[in-house]
């Protein structure tokens, strides 16, 4: 399994933001983190992970009329094995893109978990 956090960072804008939304008390809660915090979370997650797979489905890309920016939506399915236990998540993700220093980078991502589709409901 490749664990190249810096490689991921190359595709993110200097001003990247990730909005993380999670189920909370019958509703949802969200927090926005910057590029460094996002990459740190990825590093931390890999510490105890024995296995990981990632699949992206249903990707739709829209390029803005200016030709310099765009957005996409897709469904991400992740399978993770931590301490011998397999966890599956399915998230509808939205991303925004722009040119930065002559290359296309991701400026922001957000989304929402598709709870009940592949993940068990949180216990009460």
N, C-alpha and C positions, 0 to 999 in steps of 0.2 A: 504494500500500500504506500503510495507516494504521500508524503507529508510536507509539502512545499508551501508554507505560508507566505513566504516572500514572493513566490511565483504567482500566487493568487493576488497579492498586493499590487503587482505590476499592471493588473487589469482594472484597478480601482483608481478613481480620481483622487487627487491630493485632498479634496474637500468632500470625499465620500461620506454618506450617511446611510445607516441601516436602521429601519424601523422594525422592531421585533414586537410581535403581538402574540399573546398567549391567553388561553382560557383562564378565567379567574372569577370565582364565586358566581357562576351562572352567566357571566358576561365575558369581557375580555379586558386585558390591561396591556399597555404598550409602553415602550421606551425607545428612544432614538440614541444610537451610539455612533461614534466617528470611526474612521478607518483604523486607527491604531487599536481602539478598544475591540473592534470586530476581529481583527487579526489575532489579538491576544486571546479572545474567546475561542477561536479556532484552535490555537496552540494548546490551550488548557483542555479542550475537549479531546484532543488526540492523545493526551497522556495516559488515559485508562482504556482506550479503545483497542480491542483485539481485531476487529474486522469492520469494514465500512464499504458500502456501495451507494452509488448516487445515480439517479436516472432523471432525465428531464423529458417531459411529454407536452404535447399540445402547444408548442411555442408559436407565438404570433408576434411579429415585429412590425412596427410602424415607424417610418422615417419621416421626420418633420419636413414641412415645405422648404425650410431653409437649407436642407440637406446636410446640416451640421449637427443635428441631434436626433434623438428618437426614443422610443420606449418599447418595451416588450412585456409579454405576460406568458407564463408557463406554469405547469404543475411539476413540482419537485418531489420525488420519492426517495427517502433515505432509509437505509437499513444499517443499523449499528449494533455491534456486539460489545457489551461492557460487562465485565465480571461474569462472562458466560451467558448473559441474558440478551436476547435479541429484542431490539426496539425498532419500530417502524414509524416513520412520520411522513405525512403527505401535506404539502403546503402549496397554496396558490401564490406565486411570487410575481411581483411587478418590478421592473427595472427601468431606469432612465440612463441614457447615454449621451455623451457629448465629445467633441474634439477637444483635446487638451495636449498642448505641446506637439501637435501634429499627429496624434494617434487617438483612436476611439477608446474611451474609458467609461466605466460604469460610475455614474455620479450618485445614484441613490437606489436602494432596493427596499422593498416592503412586501408585506403579504399577510396572509392569514392561514392558520392551520385548518385543515379539513378534518376536524375531529369527528370521530364516529365512522369515518370512511375506512381508514386503515389503523387508526390508533384507538386503543380502548378509552372509554370515558374515564375521567378522573374519579377516583373513589371519594365518597362523601365523608 
